[in-house]
Amino acid sequence: MIENASTDPDILNFEENIANILDRAVKLFRRTNLNELAEKWDRILKTYDSKKRNQ
């Protein structure tokens, strides 16, 4: 991730959008019975969230 992201509101908005897109994709995959993709994207979302919190 980009360093000093906490000082740039545009970066924060982009990161929030990424998290929202990943979350919506997981929900869509589950609704369409694409469970393998849902699990993979859910892991990506959790990893992303974890890395974001540890910054």
C-alpha positions in Angstrom: 0.0 0.0 0.0 1.0 3.6 -0.4 2.8 5.1 2.6 1.3 8.2 4.3 -2.1 7.1 3.2 -3.6 8.5 6.4 -2.8 12.0 5.2 -4.4 11.8 1.8 -8.2 11.7 1.8 -8.3 10.5 -1.9 -6.3 7.4 -1.0 -8.6 6.7 2.0 -11.6 6.9 -0.4 -10.0 4.6 -2.9 -9.1 2.1 -0.2 -12.7 2.2 1.1 -14.0 1.6 -2.4 -11.7 -1.4 -2.8 -13.0 -2.9 0.4 -16.6 -2.3 -0.7 -16.1 -3.8 -4.1 -14.5 -6.9 -2.6 -17.4 -7.3 -0.2 -20.0 -6.9 -2.9 -18.2 -9.4 -5.1 -18.1 -12.0 -2.3 -21.9 -11.5 -1.7 -22.5 -11.8 -5.5 -20.5 -15.0 -5.8 -22.4 -16.6 -2.9 -25.8 -15.6 -4.3 -24.8 -17.2 -7.7 -23.4 -20.4 -6.0 -19.8 -19.6 -7.0 -18.7 -20.7 -3.5 -15.1 -21.4 -4.5 -14.7 -17.8 -5.8 -16.5 -16.4 -2.8 -14.1 -18.1 -0.4 -11.1 -16.9 -2.4 -12.3 -13.3 -2.6 -13.4 -13.4 1.1 -9.8 -14.4 2.0 -8.5 -11.5 -0.1 -10.9 -9.1 1.7 -9.8 -10.3 5.1 -6.1 -10.1 4.2 -6.7 -6.6 2.8 -8.5 -5.5 6.0 -5.9 -7.0 8.2 -3.1 -5.3 6.4 -5.0 -2.0 6.5 -5.5 -2.2 10.2 -1.8 -3.0 10.9 -0.6 0.2 9.1 
